[in-house]
């Protein structure tokens, strides 16, 4: 029996590692594409993309572990059923409880690791991500401007041309800027020199231009000409306060403010990954069961369907909790209770068939 447990554990863990790597790669590529889009629009600096992705890896891993373990177990058991190995194990007297014990021996350490990640490591890296994100925004607009070329900034609101950029990327010379105004008019701003400044409180970026002219062209055909020594243009089209998200708060801060709804939500969210992993384990033997001639993809689709329902219910519960639709004390616990009952029913009916 010990050999059987070792064999099944090895099969599940190997598949789990491969599944986690594949899902993590897909998520990282998707996030990289979003960040590159932000770089193109002038939202962040290209120099800090790898740092921003790197500090998010742990958070992505924590989010993917429950799904990866579910899919890996289904795939591993599906192969054992297809090759009739699982049938042979049961025929040799292996009880169903051994299968559950084996799965929980793998899942419980993973759930403990998820608790450590969500309550200690991820908050630290989330705060680091916030700092890098601020730095990326501070460097963004001027680092993507190339001397001698036209560049769109602020999602097309500003078109900028500069003849020369200083070596430290802080000062631009011989500047041309065309700006689309909200009332349909547009303006052309010329300047000999300029530099970027950032409002510390709001994070809004401004371009300070010196010694130039500003031409404003109105829809009725009128033109306004302004000579200036210094003018400040706003680069960001929307106000986006750069404040740390709830995930960046330390566990001590969360525990100290559990009487506040958002901190209660964050506390329950950090617990959800570990709880959902253990609840999903209860369903795995039933979801993985298949005949020798039955395809494995049907079981995987069923597992994904169960996970999607679980995940969407958690998001719905958080939304209801935030809006006050559900009582404060109920939180998102009702989702785990409902899924636990469903898992117990599925496991009980499966045990009766075995």
HELIX and SHEET records of a PDB file:
HELIX    1   1 UNK A    2  UNK A   40  1                                  39    
HELIX    2   2 UNK A   46  UNK A   48  5                                   3    
HELIX    3   3 UNK A   49  UNK A   54  1                                   6    
HELIX    4   4 UNK A   57  UNK A   82  1                                  26    
HELIX    5   5 UNK A   85  UNK A   91  1                                   7    
HELIX    6   6 UNK A   96  UNK A  116  1                                  21    
HELIX    7   7 UNK A  117  UNK A  121  3                                   5    
HELIX    8   8 UNK A  122  UNK A  143  1                                  22    
HELIX    9   9 UNK A  246  UNK A  248  5                                   3    
HELIX   10  10 UNK A  251  UNK A  256  1                                   6    
HELIX   11  11 UNK A  261  UNK A  288  1                                  28    
HELIX   12  12 UNK A  297  UNK A  323  1                                  27    
HELIX   13  13 UNK A  333  UNK A  353  1                                  21    
SHEET    1   A 6 UNK A 150  UNK A 153  0                                        
SHEET    2   A 6 UNK A 158  UNK A 165 -1                                        
SHEET    3   A 6 UNK A 171  UNK A 180 -1                                        
SHEET    4   A 6 UNK A 186  UNK A 198 -1                                        
SHEET    5   A 6 UNK A 205  UNK A 217 -1                                        
SHEET    6   A 6 UNK A 223  UNK A 234 -1                                        
END                                                                             
